[in-house]
Amino acid sequence: MSKIPASSLIVGDDELELRDVDAQKKIKEIIEKVNKILLEKLDKTSIVHTTGAAEDKVMSQKAVTEGLENLSDNKIDKTSIVHTTGAAEDKVMSQKAITEKFESYGIIVVDGYLCMEV
């Protein structure tokens, strides 16, 4: 892992400048590595325009929008809400069921954040 010494940075009122060329080169190298990894991991063939369950694909904005619009066609009534966990595809877990499941794993909610008890 590349490290840039704090002495290489100048903090102004509204910007951050680098003092030496070596630090600038290191940052440029890191950015190039990240960009290369992203390009290898996500190319145009990885983006799909439909909903699905693939673990190696990303839904396009169009697919997400259409998927959300389709949800409004499937109204949820009280009989669709269950208070236990399960694998049903036509039911929705209640907040109580989700909270109990989290708690069974030692996860609690504090001020809106999920926290793990230690």
MIDOSE-1310 file (N, C-alpha, C; in nm, 2 decimals, decimal comma, always signed):
residues 118
mski	+0,08/-0,12/+0,00/+0,00/+0,00/+0,00/+0,09/+0,12/+0,00; +0,06/+0,22/-0,09/+0,13/+0,34/-0,10/+0,09/+0,44/+0,01; +0,19/+0,50/+0,08/+0,15/+0,60/+0,18/+0,21/+0,73/+0,14; +0,13/+0,84/+0,16/+0,18/+0,97/+0,13/+0,20/+1,04/+0,27
pass	+0,32/+1,09/+0,29/+0,34/+1,16/+0,42/+0,26/+1,28/+0,44; +0,21/+1,31/+0,56/+0,13/+1,43/+0,58/+0,21/+1,55/+0,55; +0,34/+1,55/+0,56/+0,42/+1,67/+0,53/+0,41/+1,70/+0,38; +0,36/+1,61/+0,30/+0,35/+1,64/+0,16/+0,23/+1,72/+0,12
livg	+0,14/+1,74/+0,22/+0,01/+1,81/+0,19/+0,01/+1,95/+0,25; -0,05/+2,04/+0,18/-0,08/+2,17/+0,23/-0,23/+2,19/+0,23; -0,28/+2,23/+0,34/-0,43/+2,25/+0,35/-0,46/+2,40/+0,35; -0,52/+2,44/+0,24/-0,56/+2,58/+0,23/-0,70/+2,60/+0,28
ddel	-0,76/+2,72/+0,25/-0,89/+2,75/+0,30/-0,99/+2,66/+0,23; -0,98/+2,63/+0,10/-1,08/+2,55/+0,04/-1,02/+2,45/-0,06; -0,89/+2,42/-0,04/-0,83/+2,32/-0,13/-0,72/+2,25/-0,07; -0,68/+2,14/-0,12/-0,57/+2,06/-0,07/-0,47/+2,05/-0,19
elrd	-0,34/+2,09/-0,16/-0,24/+2,09/-0,26/-0,13/+1,99/-0,22; -0,06/+1,94/-0,31/+0,05/+1,85/-0,29/+0,18/+1,92/-0,30; +0,27/+1,91/-0,21/+0,40/+1,98/-0,21/+0,50/+1,92/-0,31; +0,51/+1,79/-0,31/+0,61/+1,73/-0,39/+0,56/+1,64/-0,51
vdaq	+0,64/+1,63/-0,61/+0,60/+1,56/-0,73/+0,58/+1,41/-0,70; +0,66/+1,35/-0,61/+0,65/+1,21/-0,58/+0,51/+1,18/-0,52; +0,46/+1,26/-0,44/+0,32/+1,24/-0,39/+0,22/+1,25/-0,50; +0,24/+1,34/-0,59/+0,15/+1,36/-0,70/+0,15/+1,23/-0,79
kkik	+0,27/+1,18/-0,81/+0,29/+1,06/-0,89/+0,22/+0,94/-0,83; +0,23/+0,93/-0,69/+0,17/+0,82/-0,62/+0,02/+0,82/-0,63; -0,04/+0,94/-0,62/-0,18/+0,96/-0,63/-0,23/+0,92/-0,77; -0,15/+0,97/-0,87/-0,19/+0,94/-1,01/-0,19/+0,78/-1,03
eiie	-0,09/+0,72/-0,98/-0,07/+0,57/-0,99/-0,19/+0,50/-0,92; -0,23/+0,55/-0,81/-0,34/+0,48/-0,73/-0,47/+0,50/-0,81; -0,49/+0,62/-0,86/-0,61/+0,65/-0,94/-0,62/+0,56/-1,07; -0,50/+0,55/-1,14/-0,50/+0,46/-1,25/-0,52/+0,32/-1,22
kvnk	-0,47/+0,27/-1,11/-0,50/+0,13/-1,07/-0,65/+0,11/-1,04; -0,71/+0,20/-0,97/-0,85/+0,19/-0,94/-0,93/+0,19/-1,06; -0,90/+0,28/-1,16/-0,97/+0,29/-1,28/-0,96/+0,16/-1,36; -0,84/+0,10/-1,36/-0,82/-0,02/-1,43/-0,90/-0,14/-1,37
ille	-0,90/-0,14/-1,24/-0,98/-0,25/-1,17/-1,13/-0,23/-1,20; -1,18/-0,11/-1,20/-1,32/-0,08/-1,23/-1,35/-0,12/-1,37; -1,27/-0,09/-1,47/-1,29/-0,12/-1,61/-1,29/-0,27/-1,63; -1,20/-0,35/-1,55/-1,20/-0,49/-1,57/-1,32/-0,56/-1,50
kldk	-1,37/-0,50/-1,39/-1,49/-0,56/-1,32/-1,62/-0,52/-1,39; -1,63/-0,40/-1,44/-1,76/-0,36/-1,49/-1,74/-0,30/-1,63; -1,79/-0,38/-1,73/-1,79/-0,34/-1,87/-1,94/-0,33/-1,92; -1,96/-0,29/-2,04/-2,09/-0,28/-2,09/-2,17/-0,41/-2,09
tsiv	-2,11/-0,52/-2,10/-2,18/-0,65/-2,10/-2,23/-0,68/-1,96; -2,18/-0,62/-1,86/-2,22/-0,64/-1,72/-2,35/-0,57/-1,68; -2,39/-0,47/-1,77/-2,50/-0,39/-1,74/-2,62/-0,45/-1,81; -2,73/-0,49/-1,74/-2,85/-0,55/-1,80/-2,96/-0,45/-1,79
httg	-3,06/-0,47/-1,88/-3,18/-0,38/-1,88/-3,30/-0,45/-1,84; -3,29/-0,55/-1,76/-3,40/-0,62/-1,70/-3,38/-0,66/-1,56; -3,48/-0,70/-1,49/-3,46/-0,74/-1,35/-3,42/-0,89/-1,36; -3,36/-0,94/-1,25/-3,32/-1,07/-1,24/-3,24/-1,10/-1,12
aaed	-3,18/-1,22/-1,11/-3,11/-1,26/-0,99/-2,96/-1,29/-1,01; -2,91/-1,24/-1,12/-2,76/-1,26/-1,15/-2,68/-1,19/-1,05; -2,57/-1,26/-1,00/-2,48/-1,20/-0,91/-2,36/-1,13/-0,97; -2,35/-1,14/-1,10/-2,24/-1,08/-1,17/-2,28/-0,97/-1,27
kvms	-2,40/-0,92/-1,25/-2,46/-0,82/-1,34/-2,51/-0,70/-1,26; -2,52/-0,58/-1,32/-2,57/-0,46/-1,26/-2,69/-0,41/-1,34; -2,80/-0,37/-1,27/-2,92/-0,33/-1,34/-2,90/-0,18/-1,39; -2,94/-0,15/-1,51/-2,94/-0,02/-1,56/-3,04/+0,07/-1,49
qkav	-3,03/+0,20/-1,50/-3,12/+0,29/-1,43/-3,26/+0,26/-1,49; -3,27/+0,24/-1,62/-3,40/+0,21/-1,69/-3,46/+0,09/-1,62; -3,38/-0,02/-1,60/-3,44/-0,14/-1,55/-3,49/-0,12/-1,40; -3,41/-0,05/-1,33/-3,45/-0,02/-1,19/-3,58/+0,06/-1,19
tegl	-3,59/+0,16/-1,27/-3,71/+0,24/-1,28/-3,83/+0,16/-1,32; -3,82/+0,07/-1,42/-3,93/-0,01/-1,46/-3,97/-0,11/-1,35; -3,86/-0,17/-1,28/-3,89/-0,26/-1,17/-3,97/-0,20/-1,06; -3,94/-0,07/-1,03/-4,01/+0,00/-0,92/-4,15/+0,03/-0,97
enls	-4,17/+0,07/-1,10/-4,30/+0,10/-1,15/-4,39/-0,03/-1,14; -4,33/-0,15/-1,17/-4,40/-0,27/-1,17/-4,45/-0,31/-1,02; -4,37/-0,26/-0,93/-4,41/-0,29/-0,79/-4,54/-0,22/-0,75; -4,56/-0,10/-0,81/-4,69/-0,03/-0,78/-4,81/-0,11/-0,83
dnki	-4,79/-0,20/-0,93/-4,90/-0,28/-0,98/-4,93/-0,39/-0,89; -4,84/-0,43/-0,80/-4,86/-0,54/-0,71/-4,89/-0,48/-0,57; -5,01/-0,45/-0,55/-5,05/-0,39/-0,42/-5,03/-0,49/-0,31; -4,99/-0,44/-0,19/-4,97/-0,52/-0,07/-5,08/-0,50/+0,02
dkts	-5,15/-0,61/+0,06/-5,26/-0,59/+0,16/-5,21/-0,66/+0,29; -5,29/-0,65/+0,39/-5,25/-0,70/+0,52/-5,22/-0,84/+0,52; -5,29/-0,92/+0,44/-5,26/-1,07/+0,44/-5,13/-1,10/+0,37; -5,07/-1,00/+0,30/-4,93/-1,03/+0,24/-4,82/-1,01/+0,34
ivht	-4,85/-0,94/+0,46/-4,75/-0,91/+0,56/-4,74/-1,03/+0,66; -4,62/-1,08/+0,67/-4,60/-1,19/+0,76/-4,50/-1,15/+0,88; -4,51/-1,21/+0,99/-4,43/-1,17/+1,11/-4,33/-1,27/+1,14; -4,29/-1,35/+1,04/-4,18/-1,45/+1,06/-4,09/-1,45/+0,93
tgaa	-3,98/-1,51/+0,94/-3,89/-1,52/+0,83/-3,93/-1,63/+0,74; -3,89/-1,63/+0,62/-3,93/-1,74/+0,53/-3,88/-1,71/+0,39; -3,92/-1,79/+0,29/-3,87/-1,78/+0,16/-3,98/-1,76/+0,06; -4,10/-1,72/+0,11/-4,21/-1,69/+0,02/-4,18/-1,58/-0,08
edkv	-4,23/-1,59/-0,20/-4,21/-1,48/-0,30/-4,33/-1,39/-0,31; -4,43/-1,42/-0,24/-4,56/-1,34/-0,25/-4,59/-1,28/-0,11; -4,49/-1,27/-0,02/-4,52/-1,22/+0,11/-4,41/-1,11/+0,14; -4,44/-1,02/+0,24/-4,35/-0,92/+0,28/-4,33/-0,94/+0,43
msqk	-4,20/-0,93/+0,48/-4,17/-0,94/+0,62/-4,20/-0,81/+0,69; -4,27/-0,82/+0,81/-4,30/-0,71/+0,88/-4,17/-0,65/+0,95; -4,18/-0,53/+0,99/-4,06/-0,46/+1,06/-4,03/-0,55/+1,18; -4,13/-0,60/+1,25/-4,10/-0,68/+1,37/-4,02/-0,80/+1,34
aite	-4,06/-0,87/+1,23/-3,99/-0,99/+1,19/-3,84/-0,96/+1,15; -3,82/-0,85/+1,08/-3,69/-0,81/+1,04/-3,60/-0,78/+1,17; -3,66/-0,70/+1,26/-3,59/-0,67/+1,38/-3,55/-0,79/+1,46; -3,65/-0,89/+1,48/-3,62/-1,01/+1,55/-3,51/-1,09/+1,48
kfes	-3,51/-1,09/+1,35/-3,40/-1,17/+1,28/-3,27/-1,10/+1,30; -3,26/-0,97/+1,29/-3,13/-0,90/+1,32/-3,09/-0,93/+1,46; -3,18/-0,92/+1,56/-3,14/-0,94/+1,70/-3,09/-1,09/+1,72; -3,15/-1,18/+1,64/-3,10/-1,32/+1,66/-2,95/-1,34/+1,62
ygii	-2,90/-1,24/+1,54/-2,76/-1,24/+1,50/-2,68/-1,15/+1,58; -2,74/-1,09/+1,68/-2,67/-1,00/+1,77/-2,66/-0,86/+1,71; -2,74/-0,82/+1,62/-2,74/-0,69/+1,55/-2,86/-0,61/+1,61; -2,83/-0,49/+1,65/-2,93/-0,40/+1,71/-2,93/-0,27/+1,63
vvdg	-3,04/-0,19/+1,64/-3,05/-0,06/+1,58/-3,03/+0,04/+1,69; -2,94/+0,13/+1,67/-2,91/+0,24/+1,77/-2,91/+0,37/+1,69; -3,00/+0,46/+1,72/-3,01/+0,59/+1,64/-3,01/+0,57/+1,49; -3,08/+0,47/+1,44/-3,09/+0,45/+1,30/-2,98/+0,38/+1,24
ylcm	-2,88/+0,33/+1,32/-2,76/+0,26/+1,26/-2,77/+0,11/+1,31; -2,73/+0,02/+1,22/-2,72/-0,12/+1,26/-2,59/-0,13/+1,34; -2,59/-0,19/+1,46/-2,48/-0,21/+1,54/-2,47/-0,36/+1,58; -2,35/-0,41/+1,60/-2,33/-0,55/+1,64/-2,29/-0,55/+1,79
ev	-2,36/-0,63/+1,86/-2,32/-0,64/+2,01/-2,19/-0,71/+2,02; -2,11/-0,67/+2,11/-1,98/-0,73/+2,13/-1,96/-0,77/+2,27
